[in-house]
Amino acid sequence: MIAYEFNSTVRDGNIRIPEQYRDKILAEVRVIVLPQEPEKKTAGEFSAISIYTEGFKFDREAANERR
């Protein structure tokens, strides 16, 4: 089986086949639809952070010192 992968937009229940594949896809096909989820964009928000601290000497008094 040969597979062709491309992105397309569904309009009125139809999926447009790009021009470069139209002469290759002439008969019955099997369709698997993977809807793309919109990207979540959040300004200034972190989902996780990891800091390598091995060998770091932490002085609580110095960290809390007010200047």
Secondary structure as UniProt FT lines:
FT   STRAND          10..11
FT   TURN            12..13
FT   STRAND          14..15
FT   HELIX           19..22
FT   TURN            23..24
FT   TURN            43..44
FT   TURN            54..55
FT   HELIX           60..64
//
